[in-house]
Amino acid sequence: MPFRTDIAFECFENQGKTELEGVVVREENGITTVDILNEIGAKKLEKEIGRYVTCEVPELSDCTDIYDERLKKISDILKSLLPKKYQSVMVAGLGNEQITADALGVQTLKYVLSTRHIQGVENNGFGSICAFPAGVLGETGIESAEMVGGLVKTVNPDAVIVVDALAASDVSRLGTTIQMSDTGIMPGSGVGNYRSEISKNTLGVPVVSIGIPTVVSTSIFSQSISENEHYVTPREIDTIIQKGAKIIGMSINACVHSKISIKDLFFLLG
């Protein structure tokens, strides 16, 4: 049984090759960039054409302070994936707040400084951000993609940032990896629960996704010798979600509110 993963670099590693047609991989200073150039590369990695950037970070379950170079590194990557010129961004937090390993997107919104509703805020160096929790189909009866699409038509942002928990095939990536992509996202794909795509193709505006692996797939053999697929998460998942949400939210702020210092952003969010 193949292990499921949302991480593009793991898809490349699992091929067992150093090169793949239609795929370019670069590694530098803890950042791995996977560029899928064409349909050939997309088919080999089972990912959409586009750029996937994986940033290695110290274990979120151990770190005591995120006020360091990680914020700048992640915000710089986000900035490189967003359109060169944009005035407004909508942040969508995906996932189920009632399930800790799936709560990253919703928890991130607590640390996003929304400013769209404030008149003249851009004159003080802020960007325009609005944010909302997209929820899950089982709770709302509405696909996340439908909810995001409806708000895009109303709000008309220049770009959308989607935050969601990811699945990995390597346990060492849990709470130590942040992946960003300009291809959007298909919620649940990493755990085989494919939902409607959230991307530029479906929304009509650029979509950047960002997430942290919180679960890995594993096989467990029952007494009947049948193979069952399960997803496991580390016991420190509460801390990983809390600190992961904070670093992603503050990185989004640092990217969009780029003229405001990190210290001031932390102060404004209490």
Buried (B, 14 or more C-beta within 10 A) or exposed (E): EEBBBBBBBBBBBBEEEEEBEBBEBEEEEEBBBBBBBEEBBBEBBEBBBBBBBBBBBEBBBEBEEBEEEBBEBBBBBBBBBBEEEBEBBBBBBBBBBEEBBBBBBBBBBEBBBBBBEEEEBBEEEBBBBBBBBBBBBEEEEEBBBBBBBEBBEEBEBBBBBBBBBBBBBBBEBBBBBBBBBBBBBBBBBBBEEEBBBBBBEBBEBBBBBBBBBBBBBBEEEEEEEEEEEEBEBBEBBEBBBBBBBBBBBBBBBBBBBEEBEBEEBBEEBE
